[in-house]
């Protein structure tokens, strides 16, 4: 397992994904022709100017999943976020979203970008977005209404 780290746009900050995060999301890669999309939320810590992704949720039985679509049921994931917040003495936070795409090298769809921009308007703080493809990952950071891809590298 390796951590993933990248530089935040227009900032001296970085985003760090703990090794467990990349290991878990990689288990959901859509490597078979019938595998449905998967997704969840990213949880962790805001340590200005850095974002530290330390936990996540995985698909729940109440989520809607097809080969080309994932819709997260708010309740179960929100309960996990609340447990994270309580477990971390109210220092843990919701940091963003992750999901899979059934393509080798993923890019956000128009639907992804629209939904993320709505989240950014609600949250009013930077969020991290991760798409896991069959061979690679796409990572982006949003702030305001702008969403920018960032290059991340795996580190030990």
Order of alpha helices (4+ residues) and beta strands (2+ residues): beta-beta-alpha-beta-beta-beta-beta-alpha-beta-alpha-beta-beta-beta-beta
